[in-house]
Amino acid sequence: QVQLVESGGGLVQAGGSLRLSCAASGSTFSINVIGWYRQAPGKQRELVATFNSGESTNYADSVKGRFTISGDIAKNTVYLQMNSLKPEDTAVYYCTAVVVVAGHDYDYWGQGTQVTVSS
């Protein structure tokens, strides 16, 4: 089991910045991928950014050049620096981790943190 707790959401004006944090606890030694998804009202949950144990990163096209994911799986932390925020970035942001056990992937999710960008 892995527990994920996000923090750092809030209200910001367009063009502003926010930094999200996620702390993982539990069976963190088996985390293979960790990162962020988001879900806007009436829309499906979508990838924002992730990185894996090999430190390879993956970003959604909509956030490339504006968001930066960082952290350390070994230290059980991941951050999302969000710059040049746009109203369309408004969503609940979820920290996620993929744990590999005996060849099977298990997904874990945090409770989410609200990010609201005003125009």
Order of alpha helices (4+ residues) and beta strands (2+ residues): beta-beta-beta-beta-beta-beta-beta-beta-beta-beta-beta
